[in-house]
């Protein structure tokens, strides 16, 4: 295009120039999964028209907003799809991003200038830090005057964003003495097995379990009361078996049967002398009884089977959710050795060590189970609760058991993470194989 300019002295200057029309069609927000691999993206094509930035209720409806928990990941990537493409040299400096806090956010959430940090990577690409709490619009716009600040005549695309803070300050968990020896008999009354039971699995009667995991989690999102986005965040207890099980049945004549974690378990569930040796899987390993959804698929898939939110209390700002779980691992040994059948059981050692982790995540579909929506594979940890069971029972010739020492179920030193940390910063195990799928009896160390 040829342009002629006439100045105030009536002097004319003619030059060649180019007029470039730029359109932003979509903005993608990309979140890195910390459960499994890969990323998940949320696309927005909410157009920003000329004029002051508008705040319609539709921004926060359904799956329109991207809901994330600060601490689950430090930042996310933003990319603008444009015509012409953002890497075109003619667009250098013409694309910009700016974050705005919702005007109805409570003052306690932050000032209007307290917005998530943006860092430019290259034309049309930025990273956004999850360093605030509340509701925001992150706007990609055509910066026609290269000021870096959106003017009312500049258009673009908005990404609605809600950052929901998750925290806990107290642990209500308890360990309970429900350990008991049980002699198992057949229909004729003959002794067939001895077991160690540690409690039940009823969340309604948690003191009857070995461990009751419980903590109040405060969720604070956006809006006047901090409730915006709170319906799209969740929590649960994920547990790991932290060391190889020291669960041993001692038999007459120096024979033994011990629990082992292995990935080549025979159909009989027993590794016997002369058979294949166990391919031992080292701890820690995920400990869950959930089968569906498949453990390791995000959201609540790796939590303990009885983990659940049990109450919700509205607060002045946000809500408090009580998240609970129970666990009562049990097991035992045959009355007579699986291979040396003439040798009777004389003692059971039952020592297991665990760590339970209070985890939180978001899912903008509002579903606690995994759906693949952002960001149910990006999980944070609020608390670590180590605990252990230790018991020894001597067994007489009739299968009756008596305590050797005092059996215990005890909680160790608890860690509360302030601020919230991603699962990758802790010892939590989120993926299979699970302890239940690996557990077998190793009778190959039968002869001392």
C-alpha positions as CSV (number, residue, x, y, z in Angstrom):
1,X,0.0,0.0,0.0
2,X,1.3,3.5,-0.9
3,X,0.5,6.2,1.6
4,X,1.0,10.0,1.2
5,X,1.2,12.2,4.2
6,X,0.8,16.0,4.0
7,X,2.3,18.0,6.9
8,X,1.2,21.5,8.2
9,X,3.5,23.2,5.7
10,X,1.8,21.4,2.9
11,X,4.8,19.2,2.3
12,X,4.0,15.7,1.1
13,X,5.8,12.5,1.8
14,X,5.0,9.3,0.1
15,X,6.0,5.9,1.4
16,X,5.1,2.2,1.0
17,X,3.5,0.6,4.0
18,X,1.7,-2.6,4.9
19,X,-1.6,-3.0,6.7
20,X,-1.8,-6.2,8.6
21,X,-5.2,-7.5,9.9
22,X,-4.7,-9.7,13.0
23,X,-7.4,-12.0,14.4
24,X,-7.1,-14.1,17.6
25,X,-9.4,-17.1,17.2
26,X,-8.7,-19.1,20.3
27,X,-6.5,-19.3,23.4
28,X,-5.4,-22.7,24.8
29,X,-4.4,-23.1,28.4
30,X,-2.2,-26.2,28.8
31,X,-1.7,-27.9,32.2
32,X,1.0,-30.5,32.8
33,X,-0.3,-33.6,34.5
34,X,1.5,-34.8,37.6
35,X,-0.4,-38.1,37.7
36,X,0.7,-40.1,34.7
37,X,2.2,-38.2,31.8
38,X,1.2,-35.7,29.2
39,X,-0.9,-32.6,29.4
40,X,-4.5,-31.5,29.4
41,X,-5.7,-28.4,27.6
42,X,-8.7,-26.1,27.9
43,X,-9.6,-24.0,24.9
44,X,-11.5,-20.7,25.0
45,X,-12.9,-18.7,22.2
46,X,-14.8,-16.1,24.3
47,X,-14.5,-12.9,22.2
48,X,-13.6,-9.6,23.8
49,X,-15.3,-6.8,21.9
50,X,-14.2,-3.1,21.8
51,X,-15.1,-1.3,25.0
52,X,-14.6,-1.9,28.7
53,X,-14.1,-5.6,29.8
54,X,-17.4,-7.2,30.6
55,X,-18.1,-9.7,33.4
56,X,-21.2,-11.8,32.4
57,X,-22.3,-14.6,34.7
58,X,-21.7,-17.0,31.8
59,X,-18.0,-16.7,32.4
60,X,-18.4,-19.0,35.5
61,X,-21.1,-21.4,34.2
62,X,-20.5,-25.1,33.5
63,X,-17.1,-26.0,32.2
64,X,-16.4,-22.5,30.8
65,X,-13.9,-21.5,33.6
66,X,-10.6,-23.2,34.1
67,X,-10.5,-24.2,37.8
68,X,-7.1,-24.9,39.4
69,X,-5.6,-25.3,42.8
70,X,-2.5,-23.2,43.5
71,X,0.3,-25.6,44.6
72,X,-0.9,-28.4,42.4
73,X,1.4,-27.0,39.7
74,X,3.4,-23.8,39.7
75,X,2.3,-22.4,36.3
76,X,0.4,-23.2,33.1
77,X,1.1,-22.4,29.5
78,X,-1.1,-20.1,27.4
79,X,-1.0,-20.0,23.6
80,X,-2.9,-17.8,21.2
81,X,-4.1,-19.1,17.9
82,X,-4.1,-16.3,15.4
83,X,-4.5,-15.4,11.8
84,X,-1.7,-14.9,10.6
85,X,0.1,-17.3,12.9
86,X,1.7,-15.8,16.0
87,X,5.2,-16.6,14.8
88,X,4.8,-14.3,11.8
89,X,7.5,-11.6,12.1
90,X,5.0,-8.9,11.3
91,X,3.2,-9.8,14.6
92,X,6.2,-9.2,16.8
93,X,5.0,-7.2,19.8
94,X,1.4,-7.1,18.5
95,X,0.1,-9.9,20.8
96,X,-0.2,-9.4,24.5
97,X,-1.8,-11.0,27.6
98,X,-3.3,-9.3,30.6
99,X,-5.0,-10.7,33.7
100,X,-7.9,-9.0,35.4
101,X,-9.5,-9.8,38.8
102,X,-13.3,-10.1,38.9
103,X,-14.7,-6.9,40.4
104,X,-17.0,-8.9,42.7
105,X,-14.2,-10.8,44.3
106,X,-14.1,-10.3,48.1
107,X,-11.6,-7.7,49.2
108,X,-9.9,-10.3,51.4
109,X,-9.0,-12.3,48.2
110,X,-6.8,-9.4,47.0
111,X,-6.7,-6.0,45.4
112,X,-7.7,-5.5,41.8
113,X,-4.0,-5.4,40.9
114,X,-3.3,-8.8,42.6
115,X,-3.5,-11.0,39.5
116,X,-1.7,-14.1,38.4
117,X,1.8,-13.4,37.1
118,X,2.3,-13.6,33.3
119,X,5.7,-14.2,31.7
120,X,6.2,-13.8,27.9
121,X,7.9,-16.7,26.2
122,X,7.6,-15.7,22.5
123,X,4.9,-14.1,20.4
124,X,1.5,-15.5,21.4
125,X,2.9,-17.7,24.2
126,X,3.1,-16.9,27.9
127,X,3.2,-18.7,31.2
128,X,0.8,-17.9,33.9
129,X,1.7,-18.4,37.6
130,X,-0.9,-19.8,40.1
131,X,0.1,-17.3,42.7
132,X,-3.3,-15.8,43.6
133,X,-6.7,-16.8,44.9
134,X,-10.0,-15.7,43.3
135,X,-11.6,-15.4,39.9
136,X,-10.0,-13.7,36.8
137,X,-10.2,-13.1,33.1
138,X,-6.9,-13.7,31.3
139,X,-7.2,-11.8,28.0
140,X,-5.1,-12.3,24.9
141,X,-5.5,-9.2,22.8
142,X,-4.1,-7.4,19.7
143,X,-2.0,-4.7,21.1
144,X,-2.3,-2.2,18.3
145,X,-0.2,0.5,20.0
146,X,2.3,-1.9,21.5
147,X,1.7,-0.6,25.0
148,X,1.4,-3.9,26.7
149,X,-1.9,-2.8,28.3
150,X,-5.3,-3.4,26.7
151,X,-7.1,-0.3,25.6
152,X,-10.9,-0.3,25.2
153,X,-10.6,-0.3,21.4
154,X,-8.5,-3.5,21.4
155,X,-10.1,-6.9,20.9
156,X,-9.1,-10.5,21.7
157,X,-10.1,-13.7,23.5
158,X,-10.7,-14.2,27.3
159,X,-9.9,-17.3,29.4
160,X,-12.1,-17.4,32.6
161,X,-9.9,-18.6,35.4
162,X,-10.7,-19.5,39.0
163,X,-7.9,-20.2,41.4
164,X,-9.2,-22.1,44.5
165,X,-6.9,-22.2,47.5
166,X,-6.9,-25.4,49.5
167,X,-5.5,-25.6,53.1
168,X,-5.8,-27.5,56.3
169,X,-4.5,-26.6,59.8
170,X,-5.7,-29.6,61.9
171,X,-5.5,-33.3,61.8
172,X,-8.4,-35.3,63.3
173,X,-7.1,-38.7,62.5
174,X,-6.9,-41.4,65.1
175,X,-5.4,-44.9,65.5
176,X,-7.4,-47.5,67.4
177,X,-6.6,-50.7,69.2
178,X,-8.9,-53.2,67.4
179,X,-6.2,-55.8,66.8
180,X,-7.4,-59.4,67.5
181,X,-6.2,-62.9,66.8
182,X,-8.7,-65.2,65.2
183,X,-8.6,-69.0,64.9
184,X,-10.4,-70.3,61.8
185,X,-11.9,-73.8,61.7
186,X,-13.7,-75.9,59.2
187,X,-17.2,-77.5,59.4
188,X,-15.8,-80.3,61.6
189,X,-14.2,-77.8,64.0
190,X,-10.6,-78.6,62.8
191,X,-8.2,-75.6,62.9
192,X,-7.4,-74.5,59.3
193,X,-6.0,-71.0,59.5
194,X,-5.0,-68.2,61.9
195,X,-5.7,-64.6,61.2
196,X,-4.9,-61.2,62.6
197,X,-7.8,-58.7,62.3
198,X,-7.3,-55.0,62.9
199,X,-10.8,-53.6,62.6
200,X,-13.7,-52.9,60.3
201,X,-14.2,-50.7,57.2
202,X,-17.3,-48.7,58.2
203,X,-16.8,-45.0,57.9
204,X,-19.9,-44.5,60.1
205,X,-18.1,-46.2,63.0
206,X,-14.5,-45.1,62.5
207,X,-13.3,-46.0,66.0
208,X,-13.8,-49.7,65.0
209,X,-11.2,-49.4,62.3
210,X,-7.4,-49.6,62.7
211,X,-7.0,-46.1,61.4
212,X,-9.4,-43.3,60.9
213,X,-8.0,-40.6,58.6
214,X,-9.8,-37.3,59.0
215,X,-9.0,-33.6,58.3
216,X,-11.1,-30.5,57.6
217,X,-10.0,-28.8,54.3
218,X,-10.8,-25.2,53.6
219,X,-11.5,-24.3,50.0
220,X,-11.6,-20.6,49.0
221,X,-12.4,-19.6,45.5
222,X,-13.7,-16.4,43.9
223,X,-16.7,-14.1,44.2
224,X,-18.1,-12.1,47.1
225,X,-18.2,-15.1,49.4
226,X,-15.2,-17.1,48.0
227,X,-17.5,-19.9,46.8
228,X,-17.0,-19.5,43.1
229,X,-15.2,-22.6,41.9
230,X,-15.5,-24.5,45.2
231,X,-18.0,-27.0,43.7
232,X,-15.2,-28.0,41.2
233,X,-12.5,-29.0,43.7
234,X,-12.3,-32.2,45.7
235,X,-10.1,-34.2,48.1
236,X,-9.3,-37.7,49.2
237,X,-6.8,-39.9,51.2
238,X,-4.2,-41.7,49.1
239,X,-2.1,-44.3,50.9
240,X,1.2,-46.1,50.3
241,X,2.6,-49.2,51.9
242,X,6.0,-47.6,52.7
243,X,8.2,-50.6,53.4
244,X,8.2,-54.3,52.6
245,X,5.6,-56.1,54.8
246,X,7.1,-57.8,57.8
247,X,4.3,-60.3,58.1
248,X,5.6,-63.8,58.9
249,X,4.1,-67.1,59.8
250,X,6.6,-69.3,61.7
251,X,6.1,-73.0,61.7
252,X,7.5,-76.0,63.4
253,X,10.9,-77.3,62.3
254,X,12.2,-73.9,61.4
255,X,9.8,-73.4,58.4
256,X,8.3,-70.0,57.5
257,X,5.8,-68.3,55.2
258,X,6.2,-64.6,54.7
259,X,4.3,-61.9,52.8
260,X,6.1,-60.6,49.7
261,X,5.3,-58.0,47.1
262,X,5.9,-59.6,43.7
263,X,4.8,-59.2,40.1
264,X,5.0,-62.8,39.0
265,X,2.6,-64.4,41.4
266,X,1.8,-68.1,40.8
267,X,-1.9,-69.1,40.4
268,X,-1.8,-70.7,43.8
269,X,-0.7,-67.4,45.4
270,X,2.2,-69.3,46.9
271,X,5.9,-69.3,46.0
272,X,6.9,-72.8,47.0
273,X,10.3,-74.6,47.2
274,X,11.4,-75.7,43.7
275,X,9.2,-73.2,42.0
276,X,9.8,-69.8,40.4
277,X,11.4,-67.2,42.7
278,X,9.5,-64.1,43.5
279,X,10.3,-61.0,41.4
280,X,10.2,-58.6,44.3
281,X,8.7,-55.1,43.8
282,X,10.2,-52.6,46.2
283,X,8.1,-50.4,48.4
284,X,6.6,-47.8,48.4
285,X,3.6,-49.1,46.5
286,X,0.1,-47.7,46.2
287,X,-2.4,-49.2,48.7
288,X,-6.0,-49.0,47.5
289,X,-8.9,-51.4,47.1
290,X,-10.5,-49.4,44.3
291,X,-10.9,-51.2,41.1
292,X,-12.9,-48.7,39.1
293,X,-12.1,-46.1,38.1
294,X,-8.7,-47.6,37.4
295,X,-6.1,-46.5,40.0
296,X,-3.7,-44.0,38.5
297,X,-6.3,-42.4,36.2
298,X,-6.5,-39.2,38.3
299,X,-9.0,-37.6,40.6
300,X,-10.1,-40.1,43.3
301,X,-9.0,-43.2,41.4
302,X,-6.0,-43.8,43.7
303,X,-7.6,-42.9,47.0
304,X,-8.5,-45.5,49.7
305,X,-11.7,-47.3,48.8
306,X,-13.6,-45.7,51.7
307,X,-12.2,-42.2,51.3
308,X,-14.9,-39.6,50.9
309,X,-16.1,-36.1,51.8
310,X,-18.5,-36.5,54.7
311,X,-19.6,-32.9,55.5
312,X,-19.5,-29.4,53.9
313,X,-19.7,-26.3,56.1
314,X,-20.1,-22.9,54.4
315,X,-17.7,-20.3,55.8
316,X,-17.7,-16.5,55.6
317,X,-15.2,-17.0,52.8
318,X,-15.3,-20.4,51.0
319,X,-16.3,-23.7,52.5
320,X,-14.8,-26.3,54.8
321,X,-15.0,-30.0,53.7
322,X,-14.4,-32.8,56.1
323,X,-12.5,-35.6,54.3
324,X,-12.4,-39.0,55.9
325,X,-11.3,-42.6,55.3
326,X,-10.8,-45.8,57.3
327,X,-8.4,-48.7,56.9
328,X,-8.1,-52.0,58.7
329,X,-5.6,-54.4,57.0
330,X,-5.9,-58.0,58.0
331,X,-4.5,-61.4,57.0
332,X,-3.1,-64.7,58.2
333,X,-1.6,-68.1,57.6
334,X,-2.5,-71.7,57.1
335,X,-2.6,-73.8,60.2
336,X,-0.1,-76.1,58.5
337,X,2.7,-75.0,56.2
338,X,1.8,-74.8,52.5
339,X,4.7,-77.1,51.5
340,X,5.9,-78.8,54.7
341,X,2.4,-79.8,55.7
342,X,3.5,-81.7,58.8
343,X,4.7,-78.4,60.3
344,X,2.1,-76.5,62.3
345,X,2.0,-72.7,62.8
346,X,3.6,-71.5,66.0
347,X,3.8,-67.7,65.7
348,X,2.5,-64.8,63.6
349,X,4.4,-61.6,63.2
350,X,2.2,-58.8,61.8
351,X,4.1,-55.5,61.1
352,X,3.0,-53.1,58.4
353,X,4.0,-49.5,57.8
354,X,1.9,-46.9,55.8
355,X,1.7,-43.3,55.0
356,X,-1.6,-41.6,54.1
357,X,-1.6,-38.4,52.1
358,X,-4.5,-35.9,52.0
359,X,-4.7,-34.9,48.4
360,X,-6.8,-32.3,46.5
361,X,-7.6,-31.7,42.8
362,X,-9.9,-29.8,40.5
363,X,-12.3,-31.0,37.8
364,X,-14.2,-28.3,36.0
365,X,-17.0,-30.7,35.2
366,X,-17.8,-30.8,38.9
367,X,-17.2,-34.6,39.2
368,X,-15.1,-36.2,41.9
369,X,-14.1,-39.1,39.8
370,X,-11.8,-38.9,36.7
371,X,-13.2,-37.6,33.5
372,X,-10.1,-36.2,31.8
373,X,-11.3,-32.6,32.3
374,X,-8.9,-30.1,33.6
375,X,-7.3,-30.7,36.0
376,X,-8.1,-34.0,37.5
377,X,-4.6,-35.4,36.9
378,X,-2.8,-32.4,38.5
379,X,-3.0,-33.1,42.2
380,X,-1.7,-31.4,45.3
381,X,-0.9,-32.7,48.8
382,X,-2.0,-31.0,52.1
383,X,-0.9,-33.5,54.7
384,X,1.2,-36.7,55.3
385,X,0.1,-39.1,58.0
386,X,2.5,-42.0,58.6
387,X,1.1,-44.9,60.7
388,X,1.9,-48.5,61.5
389,X,0.6,-51.8,63.0
390,X,2.9,-54.0,65.0
391,X,1.7,-57.3,66.6
392,X,3.1,-60.7,67.5
393,X,1.0,-63.7,68.5
394,X,2.3,-67.1,69.8
395,X,0.1,-70.0,68.6
396,X,-0.3,-73.2,70.5
397,X,-0.8,-76.7,69.2
398,X,-4.6,-76.2,69.2
399,X,-4.5,-73.0,67.2
400,X,-5.1,-70.6,70.1
401,X,-3.2,-67.4,70.0
402,X,-1.8,-65.2,72.7
403,X,-0.1,-61.8,72.5
404,X,3.7,-61.6,72.7
405,X,4.2,-58.1,73.9
406,X,1.7,-55.4,73.4
407,X,0.2,-55.0,69.9
408,X,0.0,-51.4,68.7
409,X,-1.6,-49.3,66.0
410,X,0.1,-45.9,66.1
411,X,0.3,-42.6,64.1
412,X,3.8,-41.1,63.5
413,X,4.9,-37.5,63.0
414,X,2.4,-35.7,60.8
415,X,3.4,-33.1,58.2
416,X,1.1,-30.3,57.1
417,X,2.2,-28.7,53.9
418,X,2.0,-24.9,53.9
419,X,1.9,-23.9,51.2
420,X,0.3,-26.8,49.3
421,X,2.7,-28.9,47.3
422,X,2.3,-31.1,44.2
423,X,2.3,-34.8,44.6
424,X,5.7,-35.0,42.9
425,X,7.2,-33.2,45.9
426,X,6.1,-35.9,48.4
427,X,6.4,-39.7,48.7
428,X,2.9,-40.3,47.6
429,X,2.4,-43.1,45.0
430,X,-0.5,-42.5,42.6
431,X,0.0,-45.3,40.1
432,X,-0.4,-49.1,40.0
433,X,0.6,-51.7,40.8
434,X,-1.2,-51.8,44.1
435,X,-0.2,-53.7,47.2
436,X,-3.3,-55.9,46.9
437,X,-2.3,-57.0,43.4
438,X,1.3,-57.6,44.4
439,X,0.8,-59.5,47.7
440,X,1.6,-63.2,47.8
441,X,3.0,-65.8,50.2
442,X,6.7,-66.7,50.0
443,X,7.2,-70.1,51.4
444,X,10.6,-70.7,49.7
445,X,12.5,-69.5,52.7
446,X,10.9,-72.4,54.4
447,X,14.0,-74.0,55.9
448,X,16.1,-71.7,58.0
